Amino acid sequence: MDLTEKLEPIIIVSSVLVGLMFSKVEFIAQNTDYMITFFLCMMLFGLFMEVPLGELKNSFKNTKFSLTSLVINFIWTPLFGYFLATLFLKGNIDVMIGFFMLILTPCTDWYLVFTKMAKGDLTLSLSILPMNLILQIILLPIYLLIFFSSGNAMDYTPLAQSILIVIVIPFIAAQIVKYLLKNDLKEKISELFSSLEIWFLALAVFCIFASQGKLLLDNLESVVTIFVPLVIFFATNTTIDLLLSEKVNFTYQEYASLTMTTLARNSPLALAIAINSFPGHELIAISLVIGPLIELPVLYAVSRFCLWVKDSGLFFVCNYF
């Protein structure tokens, strides 16, 4: 590993802490939304530069991976998430809803960064994104209605805009750049953005906590209540992913991709939905803000755990290709 890779956990944690510090500066806290979008776009543009478009269609043929990830994300996770919510958060309906929204919505952006850190299959992880997106849009209001009898109508406009800006535009831009540039120049640009990905992620994390830090710091008691069920969720799903991947004989890349796809939660988009769909219920938004505070260090740690699994030879019977 180079020096930047060794410092990755320090960089991520520092961006969280510095973001919380600057959340007290009103000018910064109120002007970070566009910067979050910009840094996420730059980060994903670099990732999409590395994805071979010609192989993407082959990833859709991996039905075993697709079915496994969809079952975990949209059948097991909602049921387990509701169980954890009722066990640890009962009595505070807003925190329960926020926790449930966080758990139910698989990530559609930075899970790709952690997939790359874990040396998973980026094209496979990207191929699952459309299904995750469509199913979370369809199932989120249904699950909210089933579990919480919520009659609140969801505004899908922020979600559609976020996906267009953060996913579709960087993906198309990366394909245009790869098409227009010669191989040597294309490779240099890809390497440049690859080296900057951790910094774009850190800047996006800084902006998220700078914009929402005051809300979080003013309601620290919510951190305590949501911390335990969220950690249990991450620990349980990490174990399930490992055991299930070995059981169905996944390759290491499939295992790493499955782990990041089923662990990373879509808190930035869920936050936009919550703010627009549940006005006057700040605790729902607070629960979603807390998510990255716990999730980002966990995802980094899990990416390193995946690499340890690959090198140890203690668990997998599957191959690393």
Beta strands, then each sheet from edge to edge (+ up, - down):
end
